Amino acid sequence: MQTFDDITIRRPALADSYIALLKAQPGRPIALFAPRRVGKTYFLDGDLAPAAERSGLLPVYADLWLQRAAPLDAINHTLEEALDDARVPKSSASKLAKTAVRKIGALGASIELGDEPTRRALPDKPELRMDALITRLASASGKPILLMLDEIQVLGQSAQGEAAVATVRAVLQKHNKKVFAVFTGSSQEELGEMMMAAGGPMYQFAQLLTFPFLGSDYLQGLAAHYHRVHPNKSLDLAALQGLFAHIGYKPALMKDIVKEMSAEGITDVDQALARFMADDRNVPAWQGVLASLQPVEQALLVVLAHGLAPMGKDSLLALARITGKAVTLAKVRVALERMRKAGILSKPPSVGYMIEDRLFKDFVVKAYVAQYVADGRLKSLAP
């Protein structure tokens, strides 16, 4: 029996287009930007990797969040796993064929053979290790490699950030006939700085592309399954599209909301969102985020949720009224950057600082903004 969790959208044409682009510009990676939780990793695993295999490439995926303090180690770890897979036979027959023969016997006599020559050990330094692993993996597999580096901006955040970025570029350039690369990033600002900042090690190295959100076909799948579960009810596609846009085009979150709608037999999207926002699993989590912040940071979230520019004159006055203390621009800048690095805020180039989680923003609006407008700590933005 099919469930909501069985609904998947595959994008083979998009994957094939990326592979074709990589092959048309050897030595130049592509960098895909999209916010968190919109399906980048799902696409890499379920669409791009199979497309790479169909085109004769060996896909290798590395999540740099795995080792944020030392992202080169995360890359080398996944290359080593791929090298093990390329070297270790998968069938018992091939295992037997590749088992070293130590003795040859004939007419009761035997000759013992020595070990066959082996390559020297891999270098310990991660920069040199990555270089050696690319060479050995391409040789062992007999295929060019598609190296998929998820959350590439982590490279620049590490202690040796610029050196790590320079290493990745140097290795990929050196082995441009052996390896293609796809980067993904969820910070448009950091990804743009890494790829476009003049003088930086990745300057104009990769082609920066915007990864497209899922379209209405995903929502149609959810609505169709809802109708199978509730034959006498149906969901309005336009309302679902509005909700999907409101939550930031996050497919897993959208599926969770529709699953709860199905469990309750609800067809009204606004009612469903209100229930989701009031859920005992969500509210304590949002309250916990706020509790972990300093007073000026909490106040800045209220100001941002209200739609004010965080460093404007009205904002500084509002921050002073909310916190009960004068707040300087320097303190605002530090607080904004701290929350951006924590993933609470994002900073798209054309927008400025904004709250990353749309529903967390809604929670802040509901919990604080109306109250602070009413008691004079915020001025109403209503016309």
Residue pairs with C-beta under 8 A, 6 or more apart in sequence:
2 225
2 228
3 225
4 222
4 225
4 255
4 258
4 259
4 262
5 255
7 218
7 221
7 222
7 225
7 255
8 46
9 214
9 217
9 218
9 221
9 251
10 46
10 47
11 43
11 47
12 47
12 50
12 51
14 43
14 47
14 212
15 43
15 47
15 48
15 50
15 51
16 51
16 55
18 30
18 48
18 51
18 182
19 48
19 51
19 52
19 55
19 57
19 146
21 30
21 207
22 28
22 29
22 30
22 146
22 180
22 181
22 182
23 55
23 180
25 207
26 176
26 177
26 180
27 172
27 173
27 176
28 205
28 206
28 207
29 172
29 180
29 181
29 182
29 183
29 205
29 206
29 207
30 181
30 182
30 183
30 206
30 207
30 208
30 209
31 152
31 182
31 183
31 184
31 185
31 191
31 195
31 206
31 207
31 208
31 209
32 40
32 182
32 183
32 184
32 185
32 209
32 210
32 211
33 184
33 185
33 186
33 188
33 191
33 192
33 208
33 209
33 210
33 211
34 40
34 184
34 186
34 210
34 211
34 213
35 186
35 248
35 249
35 346
35 356
36 186
36 343
36 356
37 248
37 250
37 252
37 253
38 211
38 213
38 214
38 248
38 249
38 250
38 251
39 213
39 214
39 251
40 150
40 184
40 186
40 211
41 63
41 150
41 184
42 251
43 211
44 61
44 148
44 150
44 182
44 184
45 61
48 59
48 146
48 148
48 182
49 59
49 61
49 146
49 148
52 58
52 59
52 146
53 59
56 143
56 144
57 143
57 144
57 145
57 146
57 180
58 82
58 86
58 137
58 138
58 141
58 143
58 144
58 145
58 146
59 145
59 146
59 148
60 78
60 79
60 82
60 137
60 145
60 146
60 147
60 148
61 78
61 148
61 150
62 74
62 75
62 77
62 78
62 79
62 147
62 148
62 149
62 150
63 74
63 150
63 151
64 71
64 74
64 75
64 149
64 150
64 151
64 152
64 154
64 155
65 150
65 151
65 154
66 74
66 77
67 73
67 74
67 77
68 154
68 157
68 158
69 158
69 159
70 126
70 158
71 154
71 155
71 158
71 164
72 126
72 127
72 130
72 155
72 164
72 167
72 168
73 126
75 130
75 147
75 149
75 168
76 126
76 129
76 130
76 133
79 130
79 133
79 134
79 137
80 133
82 137
82 141
82 145
83 133
83 136
83 137
83 140
86 137
86 140
86 141
87 140
89 95
89 97
89 98
100 115
100 116
101 113
102 112
102 113
103 110
103 111
103 112
103 113
104 110
104 111
104 113
105 111
119 136
122 129
122 132
122 133
122 136
123 129
123 131
123 132
126 167
127 163
127 167
127 171
130 167
130 168
130 171
131 171
131 174
131 175
134 145
134 171
134 175
134 178
134 179
135 175
135 178
137 145
138 144
138 145
138 175
138 178
138 179
144 177
144 178
144 179
144 180
145 178
145 179
145 180
146 179
146 180
146 181
146 182
147 172
147 179
147 180
147 181
147 182
148 181
148 182
148 184
149 168
149 181
149 182
149 183
149 184
150 184
151 184
151 185
151 186
152 183
152 184
152 185
152 191
152 194
153 185
153 186
153 187
153 190
153 191
153 194
155 161
155 164
155 165
155 168
155 194
156 162
156 164
156 165
156 190
156 193
156 194
157 190
157 341
158 164
162 200
162 201
165 194
165 200
165 201
165 202
166 201
168 202
169 201
169 202
169 205
172 179
172 181
181 206
183 191
183 206
184 211
185 191
185 194
187 346
188 346
188 347
188 348
188 349
189 346
189 347
189 348
189 349
191 208
192 208
192 349
193 200
194 200
194 202
195 202
195 203
195 204
195 205
195 206
195 208
196 203
196 204
196 208
197 203
213 249
214 249
214 251
216 237
216 241
218 251
218 254
219 237
219 240
219 241
219 244
219 254
220 237
222 235
222 240
222 254
222 255
222 258
223 234
223 235
223 237
223 240
226 233
226 234
226 235
226 258
226 261
226 262
227 233
227 234
227 235
229 262
230 262
230 265
233 265
233 267
234 267
235 258
235 261
235 267
235 269
236 267
236 269
239 269
240 254
240 258
240 269
242 269
243 254
243 257
243 269
243 272
243 273
244 254
246 273
246 358
247 253
247 254
247 257
247 358
247 359
248 357
248 358
253 359
256 276
257 272
257 273
257 276
258 272
260 266
260 272
260 275
260 276
261 267
261 269
261 272
264 272
264 275
266 272
266 275
276 282
276 359
277 283
277 359
277 362
277 363
277 366
282 359
282 363
283 363
286 360
286 363
286 364
289 344
289 360
290 298
290 301
290 364
293 301
293 339
293 344
294 335
295 323
296 319
296 323
296 327
296 331
296 332
296 335
297 335
297 338
297 339
299 318
299 319
299 322
299 323
299 327
300 310
300 319
300 332
300 335
300 336
300 339
301 339
301 344
301 355
301 364
302 318
302 322
302 364
302 368
302 369
302 372
302 378
303 310
303 315
303 318
303 319
303 322
303 378
304 310
304 345
304 353
304 354
304 355
304 361
305 355
305 361
305 364
305 365
305 368
305 369
306 318
306 365
306 369
306 372
306 373
306 378
306 381
307 381
308 314
308 315
308 318
308 381
309 315
309 352
310 332
310 336
310 352
310 353
311 329
311 332
311 333
314 379
315 332
316 327
316 329
316 332
318 372
318 377
318 378
318 379
319 327
319 332
320 326
320 327
321 376
321 377
321 378
322 372
322 377
322 378
336 345
336 353
339 345
340 346
340 347
340 353
343 356
344 355
344 356
344 357
344 360
345 353
345 354
345 355
345 356
346 353
346 354
346 356
347 353
347 354
348 354
354 361
355 361
355 364
369 378
372 378
373 379
373 380
